[in-house]
Amino acid sequence: MPQPPSIPRLKVLTGIPKTIRDPIKTFNGYSGIYGENYLLSVGGSRRTHLTIDPDVVQYVLQKNHRNYEKSEIQTDQVARYFGHGLLTNSGKSWLTQRRLIQPGFHRKRLEKLTESMQSVIDLQCEDLRAKAASGTKMNLHHFTRDAVFRIIVKAIFTDGFNEEDTARLNAAIDKVHGYIIYPVRVPFLRGPLRWLGQEKKHIGLANDVRRDIQRRIDLRRAEDPKDDLLQMLLDTRYEDTGEPMTDEQLIDEVLILFAAGYETSANSLAWTIWLLLRHPDKMALVRKEIAEAEAVGPIDFEGVRRLPYLTQVVDESLRMYPPAWITDRVALEDDDTGTFSITKGTVIGLFIHGLHHNPAHWEAPYEFRPERMTPEAKKARHPSCYVPFGGGPRLCIGNHFAMLEMLLLLSSVLKDFDFELESGAELVGHKPLITLHMDRVVRVAVKEI
């Protein structure tokens, strides 16, 4: 089997500044020239096979997933700060943890968590009412970030955190998230960042969070059991030994739930609201559907099923602005996909943003068209041209949790509140960090409907 075309090293090297600023634009440019698959490498770094080919994506994530593990970017660089939880773990250890934790995200557990999610959403709506009454403009991403963070805190720890603890934990995780992208995206910066003390500083922030979680675990053991994710993690036992998780592993899993769970959903909600505000015809359809769904009964765990169009809106937002805009795997042995050969040790860069905008599979890929996300339309497309939550055995364990919280929050907020974008907000672009952010602050005026 042939290998994909290689991008000349000089071209890659001279393009490093642009790649650092906007890797999405750079990789899309390469795809336009070299096709859906191409090889690139920088200096002494490992060779990478970038792909927006759904056949290759499906092969790597599903058909022959055993030959592909996460790279050291996730198992070492990200794990250095957030521990070896499900997101950063690999191999047999990952599989053991996955089987142990999976029950926490089953249907019955999610149904029980719905009430706590809604209680947080109701409080956030009260805050919106206060802003509407005072005429205060708000930062859209701050609103979605705070709401999602509080939902996750409540889901893990029934009693939640007080305002001071919430703000401190939120700020620490944000700072670590903002820093990690530099050693991850630009490996040759790892040494200088270490020498300048930045690595130590941010590992210290992550350790502060770990100590806070340990205190919560110690307190829980001294209390009556609660019905939340922390209790589920405390009560689980390994099948082979009957032993519980160590405290270190417990902290790793809780930290990953915070680090991976809240930022992805917060960004997705901000993008979704922004898209609807820029497409008032779609917003009108969403509000009509919410009203009709409420006329039948409450929008709760079962009620969100009566929101098919809003679900399509969220799906289309995730297509256009996938939170995990890229991921990777490393080939453990030589392989071929049926189209290309892959050499042992090659990194497979699954460029999800490019995949979701591949014109070979998406008509007008940069247009917001929720109608393309009907069940019938999904069945007609390649099953791996849309992978916002990954695919195969490592499909995101929290995908149903994320969709539930987004649908609950959007239905509650959009039925009672309208937002007006500041002038220039239509110019918002993407900012690809570990997850896909907006490239500027978006402020909105809040009005009660």
C-alpha positions in Angstrom: 0.0 0.0 0.0 1.2 3.5 -0.7 1.8 6.2 2.0 0.1 9.6 1.8 2.0 12.5 0.3 4.6 14.1 2.5 4.6 17.9 3.0 8.2 19.2 2.3 9.9 19.8 5.7 11.0 23.3 4.7 7.3 24.2 4.0 6.4 22.8 7.5 9.3 24.6 9.2 8.6 28.0 7.6 4.9 27.6 8.5 5.5 27.0 12.2 4.5 30.6 13.3 1.2 30.3 11.4 0.6 26.9 12.7 1.1 28.0 16.3 -1.4 30.9 15.7 -4.0 28.9 13.9 -3.4 25.2 13.3 -6.9 24.7 11.9 -6.3 27.1 9.1 -2.9 25.6 8.4 -4.1 22.0 8.3 -7.1 22.9 6.2 -4.7 24.6 3.8 -2.6 21.4 3.6 -5.8 19.4 3.0 -6.7 21.6 0.1 -3.3 21.0 -1.6 -2.4 17.4 -0.6 -5.8 15.8 0.0 -7.6 14.0 2.8 -4.4 12.4 4.0 -0.8 13.7 4.3 2.4 13.2 6.3 4.2 16.0 8.1 7.0 16.2 10.7 8.7 19.0 12.5 12.4 18.7 13.4 13.0 15.6 15.4 9.4 15.1 16.3 7.5 11.9 15.4 6.0 11.7 12.0 2.3 12.5 11.8 -0.3 11.2 9.4 -3.0 13.9 9.4 -6.4 12.8 8.1 -9.9 14.1 7.4 -10.7 10.8 5.7 -13.7 9.1 7.4 -12.5 5.7 6.2 -9.2 6.1 8.0 -10.9 7.6 11.0 -13.2 4.6 11.3 -10.3 2.2 10.8 -8.2 3.7 13.5 -10.9 4.4 16.1 -13.0 1.3 15.5 -12.0 -1.4 13.0 -8.5 -1.9 14.2 -8.5 0.2 17.3 -6.3 -2.3 19.2 -3.3 -1.3 17.1 -3.7 2.4 18.0 -3.1 4.0 21.4 -3.2 7.6 22.6 0.1 9.4 22.1 2.4 10.8 24.8 0.7 14.2 24.3 -2.2 12.9 26.3 -0.7 10.0 28.3 2.2 12.1 29.5 1.9 15.9 28.8 -1.8 16.2 29.7 -1.7 13.5 32.4 1.2 15.4 34.1 -1.4 18.0 35.1 -4.7 16.1 35.2 -3.6 12.6 36.2 -4.2 9.2 34.6 -8.0 9.2 34.4 -10.1 7.8 31.5 -9.2 10.6 29.2 -5.4 10.2 29.5 -5.1 6.5 30.4 -4.4 3.8 27.9 -4.1 0.0 27.4 -5.4 -2.5 29.9 -5.4 0.0 32.7 -7.8 2.2 30.7 -10.1 -0.7 29.9 -10.3 -1.7 33.5 -11.1 1.8 34.6 -13.7 2.2 31.8 -15.5 -0.9 32.9 -15.4 0.2 36.5 -16.8 3.7 35.8 -19.3 3.0 33.0 -22.2 2.4 35.3 -22.0 6.0 36.6 -23.2 7.2 33.2 -25.9 4.6 32.5 -29.5 5.7 31.9 -30.8 5.3 35.4 -27.9 7.3 36.9 -28.4 10.1 34.4 -32.1 10.2 35.2 -31.3 10.7 38.9 -28.8 13.4 38.0 -31.4 15.4 36.0 -33.0 16.9 39.1 -29.7 18.2 40.4 -28.8 19.6 36.9 -32.1 21.4 36.8 -31.7 22.9 40.2 -28.4 24.5 39.1 -30.0 25.7 35.8 -32.8 27.3 37.8 -30.3 29.3 39.9 -28.5 30.4 36.7 -31.8 31.6 35.3 -32.3 33.7 38.4 -29.0 35.3 37.8 -30.1 36.0 34.2 -33.3 37.7 35.6 -31.2 39.9 37.8 -29.0 40.9 34.8 -32.1 41.6 32.7 -33.6 43.8 35.4 -30.4 45.8 35.8 -29.5 46.0 32.1 -26.2 44.4 32.7 -24.4 42.9 29.7 -22.8 39.5 30.3 -19.9 37.6 28.9 -21.6 34.7 27.0 -18.8 32.2 27.6 -18.6 33.1 31.3 -22.3 32.3 31.7 -22.1 28.9 30.0 -18.8 28.1 31.7 -20.2 28.9 35.2 -23.4 27.0 34.6 -21.7 23.9 33.3 -19.1 24.0 36.1 -21.8 24.2 38.7 -23.7 21.3 37.1 -20.6 19.1 37.2 -19.8 20.1 40.8 -23.3 19.2 41.8 -23.3 15.9 39.9 -20.0 14.8 41.5 -20.5 16.3 45.0 -24.2 16.5 46.0 -23.7 19.4 48.3 -21.6 21.3 45.7 -19.1 24.0 46.7 -19.6 27.4 48.2 -19.0 30.4 46.0 -15.4 30.9 47.1 -14.4 27.3 46.6 -16.2 27.2 43.2 -14.4 30.3 42.0 -11.0 29.0 43.2 -11.4 25.6 41.6 -12.7 27.1 38.4 -9.8 29.6 38.1 -7.2 27.0 38.8 -8.5 24.6 36.2 -8.8 27.4 33.7 -5.2 28.5 34.2 -3.9 25.0 33.8 -6.0 24.5 30.6 -4.7 27.8 29.2 -1.1 26.8 29.8 -1.0 23.1 28.7 -1.5 24.1 25.0 2.0 25.5 24.8 4.1 22.4 25.7 1.6 20.3 23.8 1.5 22.2 20.5 5.1 23.4 20.5 7.2 20.6 22.0 10.5 22.5 21.7 9.1 25.0 24.3 8.9 22.3 27.0 12.5 22.9 28.1 12.3 26.7 28.2 9.0 26.6 30.0 10.5 24.2 32.6 13.5 26.4 33.1 11.4 29.5 33.5 9.4 27.7 36.2 6.1 27.7 34.3 5.7 23.9 34.4 6.3 23.8 38.1 3.9 26.7 38.7 1.0 25.0 36.8 1.7 21.5 38.2 1.4 23.3 41.6 -2.0 24.7 40.6 -3.1 21.2 39.6 -1.8 19.8 42.9 -3.8 22.4 44.8 -6.9 21.1 43.1 -6.0 17.5 43.9 -5.6 18.4 47.6 -9.0 20.1 47.5 -10.6 16.9 46.0 -8.8 14.7 48.6 -10.4 16.8 51.3 -13.8 16.3 49.8 -13.2 12.5 49.6 -12.1 12.4 53.3 -15.2 14.4 54.3 -17.5 12.1 52.4 -16.1 9.0 54.1 -17.0 10.6 57.4 -20.6 11.3 56.3 -23.6 9.3 55.3 -23.5 8.0 51.7 -24.9 10.3 49.0 -26.3 9.5 45.6 -23.8 11.2 43.3 -20.8 10.4 41.1 -18.3 10.6 43.9 -20.2 8.0 45.9 -20.4 5.8 42.8 -16.6 6.0 42.5 -16.1 5.3 46.2 -18.4 2.3 46.1 -17.0 0.6 43.0 -14.8 -2.5 43.3 -12.4 -4.1 40.9 -13.8 -7.5 39.7 -10.6 -9.4 40.1 -9.5 -8.2 43.5 -12.7 -6.8 45.1 -10.6 -3.8 46.1 -11.7 -0.1 45.7 -9.8 2.5 43.7 -6.9 4.1 45.5 -7.3 7.7 46.5 -4.9 8.7 43.8 -7.0 7.0 41.1 -10.2 8.5 42.6 -8.7 12.0 42.4 -7.5 11.3 38.8 -11.0 10.4 37.7 -12.7 13.3 39.5 -10.2 15.7 38.1 -10.7 14.4 34.6 -14.4 14.9 35.0 -13.8 18.5 35.8 -11.1 19.2 33.3 -12.6 17.4 30.3 -16.3 17.6 31.1 -16.9 21.3 31.8 -14.9 23.1 29.3 -16.1 21.1 26.3 -19.8 21.6 27.2 -19.3 25.2 28.1 -17.7 26.0 24.7 -20.4 24.0 22.9 -23.2 25.9 24.6 -21.6 29.3 23.9 -21.2 28.4 20.2 -24.7 27.1 20.0 -26.3 30.2 21.5 -24.1 32.4 19.3 -25.2 30.5 16.2 -28.9 30.8 17.1 -28.6 34.5 17.8 -27.1 34.9 14.3 -29.9 32.8 12.7 -33.2 34.2 14.2 -35.3 31.9 11.9 -33.7 28.9 13.6 -34.1 30.4 17.0 -37.8 30.9 16.3 -38.2 27.2 15.4 -36.3 26.2 18.6 -38.6 28.4 20.8 -41.7 27.0 19.1 -40.6 23.5 19.8 -39.8 24.2 23.4 -43.3 25.7 23.9 -45.0 22.7 22.3 -42.9 20.3 24.4 -43.8 22.1 27.6 -47.4 22.0 26.8 -47.2 18.2 26.9 -45.2 18.0 30.1 -42.0 19.1 31.9 -38.8 19.1 30.0 -36.9 16.6 32.1 -35.0 13.4 31.4 -37.8 12.1 29.3 -39.0 15.5 28.1 -35.8 16.3 26.2 -36.8 13.6 23.7 -39.6 16.0 22.6 -36.9 18.4 21.4 -35.7 16.8 18.2 -35.0 20.1 16.4 -33.0 21.6 19.4 -31.0 18.3 19.4 -30.3 18.9 15.7 -29.1 22.4 16.5 -26.7 21.1 19.1 -25.5 18.4 16.8 -24.8 21.0 14.0 -23.1 23.3 16.4 -20.8 20.4 17.5 -20.1 19.7 13.8 -19.1 23.3 13.0 -17.2 23.9 16.3 -16.2 20.5 17.7 -14.8 21.0 21.2 -12.1 18.4 20.7 -11.0 19.8 17.3 -8.2 17.2 17.0 -7.1 14.0 18.6 -4.5 11.4 17.9 -3.4 7.8 18.1 0.0 6.1 17.7 0.4 2.9 15.5 1.7 0.1 17.7 2.7 -2.0 14.7 2.9 -1.6 10.9 -0.5 -1.6 9.4 -2.5 -0.7 6.3 -6.0 0.8 6.2 -6.9 -0.7 2.9 -5.9 2.5 1.2 -2.6 3.6 2.9 0.2 1.8 4.8 1.0 3.0 8.3 4.5 2.5 9.8 4.9 1.5 13.4 5.3 4.6 15.6 3.4 7.0 13.3 1.1 9.4 15.0 -2.4 9.4 13.3 -3.7 13.0 13.7 -7.5 12.8 13.5 -8.3 16.3 12.5 -11.9 16.4 13.6 -12.6 20.0 12.6 -11.4 19.3 9.1 -13.4 16.1 9.0 -16.5 18.0 10.0 -16.0 20.5 7.2 -14.8 18.1 4.5 -16.7 19.2 1.4 -16.7 15.6 0.1 -19.2 14.7 2.8 -20.8 18.0 3.8 -22.6 20.3 1.4 -21.8 24.0 2.2 -19.8 22.9 5.3 -19.4 26.4 6.7 -23.2 27.0 6.8 -25.3 26.4 9.8 -27.9 23.9 8.8 -29.5 21.9 11.6 -31.7 20.2 9.1 -28.7 18.1 8.0 -28.8 16.4 11.4 -32.1 14.5 11.2 -31.8 10.8 11.9 -32.5 10.0 8.2 -29.7 12.3 7.1 -27.3 10.8 9.6 -28.0 7.3 8.3 -27.3 8.4 4.8 -23.8 9.7 5.6 -20.5 7.9 6.3 -20.7 6.8 10.0 -17.3 8.4 10.8 -17.6 11.8 9.1 -19.1 13.1 12.3 -17.3 12.2 15.5 -17.7 15.1 18.1 -17.4 12.6 20.9 -14.8 10.3 19.3 -15.7 6.8 18.2 -15.1 3.1 18.8 -14.5 1.7 22.3 -13.1 5.1 23.4 -16.3 7.0 22.6 -16.6 9.7 25.3 -18.1 8.1 28.4 -19.9 11.4 29.2 -21.5 12.0 25.8 -25.1 11.4 27.0 -24.4 13.5 30.2 -23.2 16.4 28.0 -26.1 16.3 25.6 -28.6 16.1 28.5 -27.1 19.1 30.3 -27.0 21.1 27.1 -30.6 20.4 26.2 -31.8 21.1 29.7 -29.9 24.4 29.9 -30.8 25.6 26.4 -34.5 24.8 26.8 -34.7 26.6 30.2 -32.8 29.7 29.0 -34.2 30.1 25.5 -37.8 29.9 26.6 -37.6 32.8 29.0 -34.7 35.0 27.8 -33.6 36.7 24.7 -30.1 38.0 24.0 -28.8 40.7 21.9 -25.2 40.5 20.5 -22.9 43.4 20.7 -22.0 45.0 17.4 -19.1 43.0 15.8 -20.0 39.8 17.4 -20.7 38.2 14.0 -16.9 38.4 13.4 -16.1 35.9 16.1 -13.6 33.2 15.0 -12.2 30.1 16.5 -9.3 29.9 18.9 -8.0 26.3 19.0 -6.5 25.6 22.4 -6.9 22.1 24.0 -10.5 22.7 23.1 -12.1 25.0 20.6 -12.7 28.5 22.1 -14.1 31.7 20.6 -11.3 34.1 19.7 -12.8 37.1 21.6 -15.2 38.0 24.3 -18.8 37.9 23.2 -21.0 40.2 25.3 -24.8 40.0 25.2 -27.6 42.1 26.6 -30.2 40.0 28.4 -34.0 40.5 28.2 -36.8 38.5 29.7 -39.3 37.3 27.1 
